[in-house]
Amino acid sequence: MHHTAAQLELKRGHRFAAYENLIKAIDLFERLGMRRELAEARGELRRIEEMGEAPAA
């Protein structure tokens, strides 16, 4: 849910909301042992951070 929300927010240009949702998704994926999804979410988080001025978590 959070991962999908992050993707939608990013498409809307809402980087901070996307960042927050990815942090939540990463936490859930770690706890559930969902490695593939975790890797995808971490990659998206890195891309947001590389855009410059990453939102503070």
Steps between C-alpha positions, in 0.01 A plus 500: 500500500767752601716405204215562255412826675862611471502430126181702453629790707823506304309516172306795642826671587449465876849387590464538877181290512664237278805496728286452812304216341818327387642515853184327626508246217865417567424441866215262414698317232787448744270361768321270256819380330389620157844530341404585142257772605751629755767536233259684269388740773859570606590574138212745469601666826855541368367659180303755704808575709709542183258766374663728755372652819357171621223549754609450859365177644 
